[in-house]
Amino acid sequence: QVQLVESGGGLVQAGGSLRLSCAASGSILRINSMGWYRQAPGQQRELVASITRLGTPNYAESVKGRFTISRDNAKNTVYLQMNSLKPEDTAVYYCNCNADVFGYYGPQDFWGQGTQVTVSS
């Protein structure tokens, strides 16, 4: 199995910045894509950004130009730099990774416990 530990959430004023980190550990053969999702109260979970093993990013339209996703394959860690934050970015942010793990056939999806990001106006 894979454990994902997130950090970096918190309270920030509109226009501010936060950086989220997520480190994966466990019986990992290879991590494929990694990404961040978010879920606001009463809303469905949505993709914020993802990044392939080779570093190709993908962003939700609502965060393009403001958020940057990156990863360190040697550390099995993904980062999300969030700039120019808006109140509508307020949500619980979840780390996700798709990985090949020992004892399982085919890639599996794993989730972190979530970290709260609150942007005040």
N, C-alpha and C positions, 0 to 999 in steps of 0.2 A: 504494500500500500504506500501511498504518498501523503505526507503531511505538508500543508501550506500554512505558513505563519506570516500574517500581514502586520504591518506597522505603518505609522505615519498619518493616520487620520486625526481629526480634531476640529476645532472651531476657528473660523477665520472670517474676516470681513470681506465684503464684496470687493473684487479687484485684487485680492491677495493670492498667495500661492501656498500649495502644499505638495509634498512629495510622498507618494505611497511606495512601500517596498513589500515584496512577497518572496519568501525563500522556501524552496521545496526541498524536502528530504524524505528518505525512505528507500524502498527497494526499487530504485529507478534504473531502468536500462537506458532509456533515452527520453528526454522531454521534447515533444514536438512543438506545438504552439503553446503560448502563454497569453493570458489576457486579463482584462478587468471588466467586470460587469457592475451595474449598480441597480439598486431598487429603492425607490422612494415610497413613502407610505401610500397605500392604495393603488400602487402602480405595479406593472409587471417588471420583472428583471430584464434589463436591456444591456446590450453590448456597449461598452465605452470605447475600448481599444483592444487590439490583439496584435501579436507579433509572431512571425514564424521563427523556426529555428535559425534560419539564415538571416533573420533581422528585418524582414519585410513587414512594415506596419499596416494596420488597417484601423480607421477611426470612424466613429459615429459622426454624422454631419454636425451635430450640435457641439462637438468639442474640437473640430478641426481648427488648427491655428492657435489653439489655446493649450491643449494637452499634448504631451510627448511620451510615448511608450518606448522603453528600451529594455534590454536584457543582458545579463552576464551569464553565459552558458557555463563557464567554469564554476560559478557559484550557484547555479540553478536558481537564479533570482531575476525577477522582473520588477521594473520600476514604472511608476506613472508620475510624471512631473505635470502638475496642474497649475496653470497660470491664469490670470484674469478671471478668477472664479466668480460665479454668479449665484444668487440665491437658488436658482433652479438646478444647480449642481448638487444641492443637498440630497443626500441619500446614504444608504449603507453600500459600501463598495466591496465587492467580492473578487478575490483572485481566483483564477481558473488556470489549470494546466491540463493538457492532453499529453499522456505519457505512456510509453511501453514499460511495463513493470514485470518483475520476476513473478512467475506463477500464474500469469494471465496471458491469454491469447488475444492479440490485437490491442490497439491503444485504448486507454481508459481516460475518462474525465474525472478530475478531482477539484474540490472547492475549498477555499479558505473559510474561516468562521465569519468574516466580514469585519469591516472597520467603518465607523461612522464619520462622515464628512458633513459638517454643517457650515453653511455660508450665510452670514447675517447681512442684512441690507443696511 
